[in-house]
Amino acid sequence: MYFSYCFFIRNVCLWDTLISPGNSLIHGFTCHDHGATVLQYAPKHQLLISGGRKGCVCIFDIRQRQLIHTFQAHDSAIKALSLDPCEEFFTTGSAEGNIKVWRLTGHGLIHSFKNEHAKQSIFRNLGAGVMQIDIIQGNRIFSCGADGTLKTRVLPSAFNIPNRILDIL
């Protein structure tokens, strides 16, 4: 049984919880200059996705224990990550309130929702940013923001990714 964790010196660490604590660190990845803020595991692909304080996304191959891709996703900290049930795309939510949808393979941007949970007032010290994201069947995206709102979006049909070959036919 493996457990991943955002750690200080090595940003992302894999731990084996079934062995003694002294030997339980399996591997540590150093990838984010100022630390990782959020993790998402893709079990079908054996990938670990991490988001950092400076808006960078890193994707690790757990089998090979190596960093396979990194890219700048946002201009501010990534506060939320979610993976679709079919593991074809994932979403990132930032401290500035933007949500972006990315392909898991190829890592290209599919769609961007600007200012979904942006700060609304300069007078009240409301939090800003995306706090939680979830993706369900039908490419529906639910997000919760520090502004106290819950929003739902559906990816535009031009970007819908078929679940099976039969969906294309």
Secondary structure, 3 states (H helix, E strand, C coil): CEEEEECCCCCEEEEECCCCHHHCEEEEECCCCCCEEEEEEECCCCEEEEEECCCEEEEEECCCCEEEEEEECCCCCEEEEEECCCCCEEEEEECCCCEEEEECCCCCEEEEECCCCCCCCCCCCCCCCEEEEEEECCCEEEEEECCCCEEEEECCHHHCCCCCHHHHC
